[in-house]
Amino acid sequence: MTDKPFDPFAVYDPETLVASDPIEIDAPASIVWEVLTDMPRYGEWNPFCVHAESTLEMGAPVKMSLVNYANPGQLAPNLEYVCAFEPERLLSWELRDNPVWPYPARRDQVIEALGPNRCRYLSTDAFLGPNGIHVMRFCGPWVTRAFNDTAQALKARAQAIYAERGGADAN
């Protein structure tokens, strides 16, 4: 493992990569990691992924219920598989290529420590394969909004936990 954070922009085609705005969080990377990996509590804070379950072991399924931003008021079931797990740094899952559903994608959630009590969070979705550009055109804007909503909610949750534990005041 290197000290440099994973950079999805260096790996994936920018034409088919959705990204949240990078967000600075006034809490340690360990607390952000704790929130991201406490999947049973997603419904308490995550406005996009309102239910998630997984062992988070490599290759394990991640079963989710996602708010369907394209059809408000509806939930969409989603099943992906853990493909990267670096504590306090990177949590990723992927939708594998399948002849029945040929829309592979990879979600990367990157945490970069900026000091002992501050970090940066970024979430991306790379739409892969020959259909990636079509997926991007169809759902790129609403996925970006969903990821930004999630990033803001993650910030609020992590900072609140940090403040409850005697850390800096939540902003």
QUIPELIN-V71269 format. One record per residue. RES is the residue in three letters. D_FIRST is the distance of its C-alpha to the first C-alpha in whole Angstrom. Layout:
RES&D_FIRST  RES&D_FIRST
This chain:
MET&0  THR&4  ASP&7  LYS&9  PRO&9  PHE&10  ASP&13  PRO&16  PHE&19  ALA&17  VAL&17  TYR&20  ASP&24  PRO&25  GLU&28  THR&27  LEU&24  VAL&25  ALA&23  SER&24  ASP&25  PRO&22  ILE&23  GLU&23  ILE&23  ASP&24  ALA&23  PRO&19  ALA&16  SER&17  ILE&20  VAL&19  TRP&17  GLU&20  VAL&22  LEU&20  THR&20  ASP&24  MET&25  PRO&29  ARG&29  TYR&28  GLY&32  GLU&32  TRP&30  ASN&29  PRO&32  PHE&30  CYS&29  VAL&32  HIS&31  ALA&28  GLU&27  SER&24  THR&22  LEU&19  GLU&18  MET&17  GLY&20  ALA&22  PRO&24  VAL&24  LYS&28  MET&29  SER&32  LEU&32  VAL&34  ASN&36  TYR&36  ALA&38  ASN&41  PRO&41  GLY&42  GLN&40  LEU&37  ALA&35  PRO&33  ASN&30  LEU&28  GLU&24  TYR&22  VAL&18  CYS&16  ALA&12  PHE&12  GLU&9  PRO&11  GLU&12  ARG&10  LEU&11  LEU&14  SER&16  TRP&19  GLU&21  LEU&25  ARG&25  ASP&28  ASN&31  PRO&34  VAL&36  TRP&33  PRO&32  TYR&30  PRO&26  ALA&24  ARG&20  ARG&20  ASP&16  GLN&16  VAL&14  ILE&14  GLU&13  ALA&14  LEU&17  GLY&18  PRO&19  ASN&21  ARG&21  CYS&18  ARG&18  TYR&18  LEU&19  SER&20  THR&20  ASP&22  ALA&22  PHE&26  LEU&25  GLY&28  PRO&31  ASN&32  GLY&29  ILE&32  HIS&34  VAL&32  MET&31  ARG&35  PHE&36  CYS&33  GLY&31  PRO&33  TRP&33  VAL&29  THR&29  ARG&31  ALA&30  PHE&26  ASN&28  ASP&30  THR&27  ALA&25  GLN&28  ALA&29  LEU&25  LYS&25  ALA&29  ARG&28  ALA&25  GLN&27  ALA&30  ILE&28  TYR&27  ALA&30  GLU&32  ARG&30  GLY&31  GLY&28  ALA&29  ASP&32  ALA&31  ASN&32
